[in-house]
Amino acid sequence: MSKLITLLHDVPLFQDLSVAELETIVPLFVERKFKKGTILFFEGDVGEEFYLIHSGVVKIYRIDNSKEIILSLFREGDFFGEMSLVQKGLKRSATAETLEACSLYTLMRSDFQQFMERSPRLCLKLMEVTMERLRKANEKIYDLTFLDVRTRTIKTICRLAEEYGQPKAGGMFIDMKLTHQQLANMVGTVRESVTKVLQELQEDDHIAIDKKHILIKDIQAMKKQIY
């Protein structure tokens, strides 16, 4: 129980709850193990569960004209499926798949509903979190529509740095392994185009890539190329 309480303290949705409130909600979670490549749910499925990642990586994606578009990559401490907590019967807007072996905590909407009715703060926080993710989704739609591949690639790398970056000697290290294909699926283009942009960024000494990890040498110089 203590490790889950510690994890929940760092989740925006639950971080405003008291220890007593967290101790009440913790028993509602179920820990589940999944193998790499497991489909947690498909786009169009009825959503009934909220997911919190204890370990591993999960990708959220949609298929558009037979092409995979990665909307998000989630790892330890991240959560997804929160829309299922808002309204009964809502269908999943994307597919979720594990990229490696994962340990996840799941929470059923029916269990969470009773707790939410007693906690107005949690209702407000759920609304805030949902609106922020909708804002990011709208921003991604804008990027796909109006930005070129180079700008989208740079913006995606900078966003990953904000979410998973660790300061290191020589720059900002993105603590997540990414293949060129995965990055291309996040950017919404073909692998060859992303490979070309990454090569140019390395030649300009903006980034370094080692064993599928990206090190941004000067993130401010990268951001200046976006705007």
PAZAPA-4460 file (N, C-alpha, C; in steps of 0.05 Angstrom, whole numbers, plus 32768, in hexadecimal, padded with zeros to 4 digits):
% residues 227
    n_x    n_y    n_z   ca_x   ca_y   ca_z    c_x    c_y    c_z   seq   type   mol
   8011   7FE8   8000   8000   8000   8000   8011   8019   8000     1      M     A
   8027   8019   800F   8038   8031   8012   8044   8039   7FF7     2      S     A
   804C   8026   7FE6   8059   802D   7FCD   8044   803A   7FBA     3      K     A
   802B   8031   7FBC   8016   803D   7FAB   8010   8059   7FB5     4      L     A
   800F   805D   7FCF   800A   8078   7FDA   8020   808B   7FD0     5      I     A
   8039   8082   7FD1   804F   8092   7FC8   804C   8099   7FAA     6      T     A
   8044   8085   7F9B   803F   808A   7F7E   8029   809D   7F79     7      L     A
   8013   809B   7F88   7FFC   80AC   7F84   8002   80C9   7F8C     8      L     A
   8014   80CD   7F9F   801C   80E8   7FA7   8027   80F8   7F90     9      H     A
   8033   80EA   7F7C   8040   80F7   7F65   802E   80F8   7F4D    10      D     A
   8016   80EE   7F4F   8003   80EF   7F39   7FF1   8108   7F3C    11      V     A
   7FF1   8119   7F28   7FE2   8132   7F2A   7FC5   812F   7F33    12      P     A
   7FB9   811A   7F2A   7F9C   8115   7F31   7F98   8111   7F4E    13      L     A
   7FAC   8105   7F5C   7FA8   80FE   7F78   7FBA   810E   7F8C    14      F     A
   7FCB   811F   7F82   7FDF   812B   7F93   7FD4   813E   7FA8    15      Q     A
   7FBB   8148   7FA4   7FB0   815A   7FB7   7FA1   814C   7FCE    16      D     A
   7F9F   8131   7FCC   7F90   8122   7FE0   7FA1   811F   7FF9    17      L     A
   7F94   811D   8010   7FA2   8118   8029   7FAB   80FB   802A    18      S     A
   7FBD   80F5   803D   7FC6   80D9   8041   7FAE   80C8   8048    19      V     A
   7F9C   80D2   8059   7F84   80C3   8060   7F73   80BC   8048    20      A     A
   7F70   80D0   8036   7F60   80CB   801E   7F6E   80B7   800C    21      E     A
   7F88   80B9   8009   7F97   80A6   7FF9   7F95   808A   8004    22      L     A
   7F96   8087   801E   7F93   806D   802B   7F78   8061   8025    23      E     A
   7F64   8072   8021   7F49   8068   801B   7F47   805E   7FFE    24      T     A
   7F54   806C   7FEC   7F52   8065   7FD0   7F65   804F   7FC7    25      I     A
   7F7B   804C   7FD5   7F8F   8038   7FCD   7F83   801B   7FCA    26      V     A
   7F72   8012   7FDD   7F68   7FF7   7FDA   7F56   7FF2   7FC1    27      P     A
   7F4E   8008   7FB4   7F3E   8005   7F9C   7F4F   7FFE   7F84    28      L     A
   7F69   8002   7F85   7F7B   7FFC   7F6F   7F82   7FDE   7F6F    29      F     A
   7F86   7FD3   7F57   7F8F   7FB8   7F54   7FA9   7FB8   7F44    30      V     A
   7FBE   7FAB   7F4E   7FD7   7FA9   7F3F   7FD6   7F92   7F2B    31      E     A
   7FDE   7F98   7F13   7FDD   7F84   7EFE   7FF7   7F85   7EED    32      R     A
   7FFF   7F6D   7EE4   8018   7F6B   7ED5   8011   7F65   7EB8    33      K     A
   801F   7F71   7EA5   801A   7F6D   7E89   8035   7F69   7E7A    34      F     A
   8034   7F57   7E67   804C   7F52   7E56   804F   7F67   7E41    35      K     A
   8067   7F69   7E36   806C   7F7C   7E20   805A   7F75   7E08    36      K     A
   804F   7F8A   7DFC   803E   7F85   7DE5   8021   7F7F   7DEB    37      G     A
   8019   7F82   7E04   7FFD   7F7D   7E0C   7FEB   7F95   7E05    38      T     A
   7FD5   7F90   7DF8   7FC1   7FA5   7DF3   7FB0   7FA8   7E0C    39      I     A
   7FB1   7FBF   7E19   7FA1   7FC3   7E31   7F84   7FCA   7E2A    40      L     A
   7F81   7FD9   7E15   7F66   7FDE   7E0A   7F69   7FE8   7DED    41      F     A
   7F53   7FE5   7DDE   7F53   7FEF   7DC2   7F43   8008   7DC0    42      F     A
   7F49   8018   7DAC   7F39   8030   7DA6   7F1C   8026   7DA0    43      E     A
   7F09   8033   7DAD   7EED   802B   7DA9   7EE2   8019   7DBF    44      G     A
   7EF4   800E   7DD0   7EEB   7FFE   7DE7   7EDD   8011   7DFB    45      D     A
   7ECA   8006   7E0A   7EBE   8015   7E20   7ED2   8017   7E37    46      V     A
   7ED7   802F   7E40   7EEB   8033   7E56   7EDE   8030   7E71    47      G     A
   7EEA   801F   7E81   7EE1   801A   7E9D   7EF7   801B   7EB1    48      E     A
   7F11   801E   7EA7   7F28   801D   7EB9   7F3A   8034   7EB5    49      E     A
   7F46   803D   7ECB   7F5B   8051   7ECC   7F75   8042   7ED2    50      F     A
   7F8B   804A   7EC5   7FA5   803C   7EC7   7FBA   804E   7ED2    51      Y     A
   7FCA   8044   7EE5   7FE1   8052   7EF0   7FF9   8040   7EED    52      L     A
   800F   804A   7EE2   8026   803A   7EDC   803A   8039   7EF3    53      I     A
   803E   8021   7EFD   8053   801D   7F12   806E   8018   7F05    54      H     A
   806F   8009   7EEF   8088   8006   7EE1   8081   7FFE   7EC4    55      S     A
   8094   8004   7EB2   8090   7FFE   7E96   8088   8016   7E85    56      G     A
   8083   8012   7E6B   807B   8027   7E59   8063   801E   7E49    57      V     A
   8050   8031   7E46   8038   802C   7E36   8035   8041   7E21    58      V     A
   802E   8038   7E09   8029   804C   7DF3   800B   804E   7DEE    59      K     A
   8002   8066   7DE9   7FE6   806C   7DE2   7FE6   8074   7DC5    60      I     A
   7FD7   8066   7DB4   7FD8   806D   7D97   7FBE   8068   7D89    61      Y     A
   7FBC   8074   7D71   7FA5   8070   7D60   7FB0   8067   7D45    62      R     A
   7F9F   8059   7D35   7FA6   8051   7D1A   7F97   8063   7D07    63      I     A
   7FA6   8071   7CF6   7F9A   8083   7CE2   7FA4   807B   7CC7    64      D     A
   7F91   8072   7CB6   7F98   8069   7C9B   7FAF   8054   7C9C    65      N     A
   7FAC   8041   7CAE   7FBF   802B   7CB2   7FD9   8034   7CBD    66      S     A
   7FDC   804D   7CC6   7FF4   8057   7CD1   7FF1   805C   7CEF    67      K     A
   8004   8053   7CFF   8002   8057   7D1C   800B   8073   7D23    68      E     A
   7FFA   8081   7D33   8001   809B   7D3E   8002   8099   7D5C    69      I     A
   801A   809C   7D67   801E   809A   7D85   8016   80B5   7D91    70      I     A
   8002   80B4   7DA2   7FF8   80CC   7DAF   8008   80D3   7DC8    71      L     A
   8010   80BD   7DD7   801F   80C1   7DF0   802F   80A8   7DF6    72      S     A
   8044   80AC   7E05   8053   8096   7E11   8053   809B   7E2F    73      L     A
   804A   8087   7E3E   8048   808A   7E5B   805B   8076   7E69    74      F     A
   8066   807E   7E80   8078   806D   7E8F   8072   8070   7EAD    75      R     A
   8084   8066   7EBD   8080   8065   7EDA   8075   8080   7EE5    76      E     A
   805F   807E   7EF4   8054   8096   7F00   803F   80A4   7EEF    77      G     A
   803E   809C   7ED5   8029   80A8   7EC3   800F   8099   7EC6    78      D     A
   7FFA   80A5   7EBC   7FE0   8098   7EBD   7FD1   809D   7EA3    79      F     A
   7FBD   808D   7E9D   7FAD   8090   7E85   7F92   8083   7E89    80      F     A
   7F80   8088   7E77   7F65   807D   7E7A   7F53   808D   7E8D    81      G     A
   7F5B   80A6   7E93   7F4C   80B6   7EA6   7F30   80BE   7E9C    82      E     A
   7F2D   80BE   7E82   7F12   80C5   7E77   7EFD   80B1   7E7F    83      M     A
   7F05   8098   7E84   7EF2   8084   7E8C   7EE6   808A   7EA8    84      S     A
   7EF4   809B   7EB7   7EEB   80A2   7ED2   7ED6   80B8   7ED1    85      L     A
   7ED5   80C6   7EBA   7EC4   80DE   7EB8   7EA7   80D6   7EB3    86      V     A
   7EA3   80C4   7EA0   7E87   80BD   7E98   7E85   80A0   7E91    87      Q     A
   7E71   8093   7E99   7E6C   8077   7E94   7E67   8073   7E76    88      K     A
   7E73   805E   7E6B   7E6D   8056   7E50   7E7D   8064   7E3A    89      G     A
   7E90   8076   7E42   7EA0   8084   7E2E   7EB3   806F   7E21    90      L     A
   7EB6   8073   7E07   7EC8   8060   7DF8   7EE4   806B   7DF7    91      K     A
   7EF7   8058   7DF6   7F13   8060   7DF5   7F19   806E   7DDB    92      R     A
   7F28   8084   7DDD   7F2E   8094   7DC5   7F48   808A   7DB7    93      S     A
   7F56   8077   7DC3   7F6E   806D   7DB8   7F74   8051   7DC3    94      A     A
   7F89   8044   7DB9   7F91   802A   7DC2   7FA9   802D   7DD5    95      T     A
   7FAA   801B   7DE9   7FC1   801B   7DFC   7FCF   8001   7DFA    96      A     A
   7FEA   8002   7DF7   7FFA   7FE9   7DF5   8014   7FEC   7E05    97      E     A
   801C   7FD6   7E12   8035   7FD7   7E22   804D   7FD4   7E0F    98      T     A
   8061   7FE5   7E13   807A   7FE4   7E03   808F   7FD2   7E11    99      L     A
   808A   7FCC   7E2A   809B   7FBA   7E39   808A   7FAE   7E4F   100      E     A
   8095   7F9B   7E5E   8087   7F8F   7E74   807F   7FA5   7E88   101      A     A
   8066   7FA5   7E90   805B   7FBB   7EA1   804D   7FB0   7EBA   102      C     A
   8050   7FC1   7ECF   8040   7FBD   7EE7   802E   7FD5   7EE9   103      S     A
   8014   7FD1   7EE9   8000   7FE7   7EE8   7FED   7FE3   7F00   104      L     A
   7FE4   7FFA   7F0A   7FCE   7FFA   7F1D   7FB5   8003   7F0E   105      Y     A
   7FA0   7FF4   7F11   7F87   7FFB   7F03   7F71   8001   7F18   106      T     A
   7F5F   8013   7F10   7F4A   801C   7F21   7F30   801C   7F11   107      L     A
   7F1C   800D   7F1A   7F03   800C   7F0C   7EF2   8025   7F11   108      M     A
   7EE4   802E   7EFC   7ED4   8046   7EFF   7EBF   8042   7F15   109      R     A
   7EB2   802B   7F16   7E9D   8026   7F2A   7EA8   8029   7F47   110      S     A
   7EC1   8021   7F4B   7ECC   8024   7F66   7ED4   8041   7F6C   111      D     A
   7EDF   804E   7F57   7EE8   806A   7F5B   7ED1   807D   7F5E   112      F     A
   7EBA   8077   7F52   7EA3   8089   7F52   7E9A   808F   7F6F   113      Q     A
   7E9A   807B   7F80   7E91   807F   7F9C   7EA4   8091   7FAA   114      Q     A
   7EBE   808E   7FA6   7ED2   80A0   7FB3   7ECF   80BC   7FA8   115      F     A
   7ECB   80BF   7F8E   7ECA   80DA   7F82   7EB3   80EA   7F8C   116      M     A
   7E9D   80DD   7F92   7E85   80EA   7F9C   7E8A   80F7   7FB8   117      E     A
   7E9E   80ED   7FC6   7EA4   80F8   7FE0   7EBB   810C   7FE0   118      R     A
   7EC7   8111   7FC8   7EDE   8122   7FC6   7EDB   8136   7FB0   119      S     A
   7ED0   814E   7FB5   7ECE   8163   7FA1   7EE9   816B   7F95   120      P     A
   7EFD   816B   7FA6   7F18   8173   7F9D   7F22   8160   7F87   121      R     A
   7F1C   8146   7F8A   7F24   8133   7F76   7F15   8137   7F5C   122      L     A
   7EFC   813E   7F5E   7EEC   8144   7F46   7EF8   815B   7F36   123      C     A
   7EFF   8170   7F44   7F0B   8188   7F38   7F26   8181   7F2B   124      L     A
   7F36   8171   7F39   7F50   8169   7F2F   7F4D   8158   7F16   125      K     A
   7F3A   8146   7F16   7F35   8135   7EFF   7F2D   8147   7EE7   126      L     A
   7F1E   815B   7EEB   7F16   816E   7ED6   7F2E   817D   7ECB   127      M     A
   7F40   8186   7EDE   7F58   8194   7ED5   7F6A   8182   7EC4   128      E     A
   7F6E   816A   7ECE   7F80   8157   7EC0   7F75   8151   7EA4   129      V     A
   7F5A   814C   7EA3   7F4E   8146   7E89   7F50   815D   7E75   130      T     A
   7F4B   8176   7E7F   7F4D   818D   7E6E   7F69   8191   7E63   131      M     A
   7F7D   818D   7E74   7F99   8190   7E6C   7FA0   817C   7E56   132      E     A
   7F97   8163   7E59   7F9D   814F   7E44   7F8E   8155   7E2A   133      R     A
   7F76   8160   7E2C   7F68   8168   7E14   7F76   817F   7E06   134      L     A
   7F82   8191   7E16   7F91   81A7   7E0B   7FA9   819D   7DFB   135      R     A
   7FB7   818A   7E07   7FCE   817E   7DFA   7FC6   816F   7DE0   136      K     A
   7FAF   8162   7DE1   7FA5   8154   7DC9   7F9F   8168   7DB3   137      A     A
   7F93   817E   7DBA   7F8D   8193   7DA6   7FA7   819F   7D9B   138      N     A
   7FBB   81A2   7DAC   7FD4   81AC   7DA3   7FE1   8199   7D8F   139      E     A
   7FDF   817F   7D94   7FEB   816B   7D82   7FDD   816C   7D67   140      K     A
   7FC2   816F   7D67   7FB3   8171   7D4E   7FBD   8189   7D3E   141      I     A
   7FC1   81A0   7D4C   7FCB   81B8   7D3F   7FE6   81B2   7D33   142      Y     A
   7FF8   81A6   7D42   8013   81A0   7D38   8012   818F   7D1F   143      D     A
   8002   817A   7D20   8000   8168   7D09   7FF6   8176   7CF0   144      L     A
   7FE5   818A   7CF5   7FD8   8198   7CDF   7FEA   81AE   7CD3   145      T     A
   7FF7   81BD   7CE4   8005   81D6   7CDB   8023   81D5   7CDC   146      F     A
   8030   81C4   7CEB   804D   81C4   7CED   805A   81B0   7CDA   147      L     A
   8072   81B7   7CD1   8080   81A4   7CBF   808D   818E   7CD0   148      D     A
   8098   817A   7CC3   80A3   8163   7CD0   80BA   816A   7CE3   149      V     A
   80CC   817B   7CDA   80E3   8183   7CEA   80DA   8190   7D04   150      R     A
   80C7   81A4   7D01   80BE   81B2   7D19   80AF   819F   7D2C   151      T     A
   809F   818D   7D21   8090   817A   7D32   80A3   8167   7D40   152      R     A
   80B9   815F   7D33   80CC   814D   7D3F   80DB   815B   7D56   153      T     A
   80E3   8174   7D52   80F1   8183   7D66   80DE   8188   7D7E   154      I     A
   80C5   818F   7D78   80B2   8194   7D8D   80AC   817B   7D9E   155      K     A
   80AB   8164   7D90   80A6   814B   7D9E   80BE   8144   7DB0   156      T     A
   80D6   8148   7DA7   80EE   8143   7DB7   80EF   8155   7DD0   157      I     A
   80E8   816F   7DCC   80E7   8181   7DE2   80D2   817A   7DF6   158      C     A
   80BB   8171   7DED   80A6   8169   7DFF   80AE   8150   7E0F   159      R     A
   80BB   813D   7E02   80C5   8126   7E10   80DA   812E   7E25   160      L     A
   80EA   8142   7E1F   80FE   814C   7E32   80F0   8158   7E4B   161      A     A
   80DA   8166   7E46   80CB   8172   7E5D   80BF   815D   7E6E   162      E     A
   80B5   8147   7E62   80A8   8132   7E71   80BB   811D   7E7D   163      E     A
   80D1   8117   7E6F   80E2   8101   7E78   8100   810A   7E79   164      Y     A
   8105   8123   7E76   8121   812C   7E75   812F   812C   7E90   165      G     A
   8148   8126   7E90   8159   8126   7EA8   8172   8137   7EA2   166      Q     A
   8178   814B   7EB2   8190   815B   7EAD   81A9   8149   7EAF   167      P     A
   81BA   814B   7E9B   81D3   813C   7E9B   81E9   814E   7E92   168      K     A
   8202   8145   7E96   8218   8154   7E8C   8216   8155   7E6D   169      A     A
   8215   816D   7E63   8213   8170   7E46   81F7   8175   7E3B   170      G     A
   81E3   8175   7E4D   81C8   817B   7E43   81B2   816D   7E52   171      G     A
   819B   816A   7E44   8183   815D   7E50   817F   8142   7E44   172      M     A
   8180   812D   7E55   817E   8112   7E4C   8161   8108   7E4E   173      F     A
   8156   80FE   7E38   813B   80F3   7E37   813C   80D6   7E40   174      I     A
   8132   80D1   7E58   8133   80B6   7E64   811E   80A4   7E59   175      D     A
   811E   809F   7E3F   810C   808D   7E32   8117   8084   7E18   176      M     A
   811A   806A   7E14   8124   8060   7DFA   810F   8064   7DE4   177      K     A
   8118   806F   7DCE   8106   8073   7DB7   8112   806B   7D9D   178      L     A
   8105   805A   7D8E   810E   8053   7D73   8106   806A   7D61   179      T     A
   8112   806B   7D49   810B   807F   7D36   80EE   807B   7D2D   180      H     A
   80E5   8062   7D2C   80C9   805D   7D24   80B5   8067   7D39   181      Q     A
   80BB   8062   7D52   80AA   806C   7D68   80A8   808B   7D67   182      Q     A
   80BF   8098   7D64   80BF   80B5   7D63   80AF   80BE   7D4A   183      L     A
   80B2   80B0   7D34   80A3   80B8   7D1C   8085   80B5   7D20   184      A     A
   807D   80A0   7D2F   8061   809C   7D35   8056   80B1   7D48   185      N     A
   8067   80BD   7D58   805F   80D3   7D6A   805D   80ED   7D5A   186      M     A
   806F   80F0   7D47   8070   8109   7D36   805A   8108   7D21   187      V     A
   8052   80F0   7D18   803E   80ED   7D04   804A   80EE   7CE8   188      G     A
   8060   80DF   7CE4   806D   80DF   7CCA   807A   80C4   7CC6   189      T     A
   808A   80C1   7CB0   8097   80A8   7CAB   80B3   80A8   7CB9   190      V     A
   80BE   8090   7CBE   80D7   808E   7CCC   80EE   809C   7CBE   191      R     A
   80EE   809B   7CA3   8104   80A7   7C94   8106   80C5   7C99   192      E     A
   80EF   80D2   7C9C   80EE   80EF   7CA0   80FA   80F6   7CBB   193      S     A
   80F2   80E7   7CCF   80FC   80EC   7CEA   811A   80E6   7CEC   194      V     A
   8123   80D1   7CDF   813F   80CA   7CDF   8150   80E1   7CD3   195      T     A
   8145   80ED   7CBD   8153   8104   7CB0   8155   811C   7CC3   196      K     A
   813F   8122   7CD2   813F   8139   7CE4   8153   8133   7CFB   197      V     A
   8152   811B   7D06   8164   8114   7D1C   8182   8116   7D13   198      L     A
   8187   810E   7CFB   81A3   8110   7CF1   81AB   812D   7CEF   199      Q     A
   8199   813E   7CE5   819F   815B   7CE3   81A4   8167   7CFE   200      E     A
   8194   8160   7D12   8197   816B   7D2D   81B1   8162   7D39   201      L     A
   81BA   8149   7D33   81D3   8140   7D3D   81EA   814E   7D2F   202      Q     A
   81E8   8152   7D15   81FD   8161   7D07   8200   817D   7D10   203      E     A
   81E9   8189   7D18   81E9   81A5   7D23   81F1   81A6   7D40   204      D     A
   81F7   818F   7D4C   81FF   818C   7D68   81EA   8195   7D7C   205      D     A
   81D0   8192   7D74   81BA   8198   7D86   81B4   8180   7D98   206      H     A
   81B7   8168   7D8D   81B1   8150   7D9C   81C7   813B   7D98   207      I     A
   81C7   8127   7DAA   81D7   810F   7DA6   81C5   80F7   7DAC   208      A     A
   81C9   80E1   7D9D   81B9   80C9   7DA1   81CC   80B1   7DA7   209      I     A
   81C5   80A3   7DBD   81D5   808C   7DC4   81C3   8076   7DCF   210      D     A
   81C3   8060   7DC2   81B3   8049   7DCA   8195   8050   7DCE   211      K     A
   818B   805E   7DBA   816F   8066   7DB8   8167   807C   7DCD   212      K     A
   817A   8087   7DDA   8175   809D   7DED   817E   80B7   7DE0   213      H     A
   816F   80CC   7DE4   8175   80E7   7DD9   817F   80F9   7DEF   214      I     A
   8195   8106   7DE9   81A0   811B   7DFB   819E   8136   7DEC   215      L     A
   818E   8148   7DF8   818C   8163   7DEC   81A2   8174   7DF8   216      I     A
   81B4   817E   7DE6   81CB   818D   7DF0   81C4   81A9   7DF8   217      K     A
   81B1   81B5   7DE9   81A9   81D1   7DEF   818B   81D2   7DEA   218      D     A
   817A   81CE   7DFE   815E   81CD   7DFA   8152   81E8   7DF3   219      I     A
   815E   81FE   7DFC   8155   8219   7DF4   8159   821D   7DD6   220      Q     A
   816F   8214   7DCC   8174   8217   7DAF   8160   8206   7D9F   221      A     A
   8159   81EF   7DAA   8145   81DE   7D9D   812A   81EC   7D9D   222      M     A
   8122   81F7   7DB3   8108   8204   7DB5   8105   821C   7DA3   223      K     A
   811B   822A   7D9E   811B   8242   7D8C   8114   823A   7D70   224      K     A
   8119   8220   7D69   8113   8217   7D4E   80F5   8211   7D4A   225      Q     A
   80E6   8210   7D61   80CA   8209   7D5F   80B9   8222   7D59   226      I     A
   80C1   8238   7D66   80B0   8250   7D64   80BD   8266   7D52   227      Y     A
***
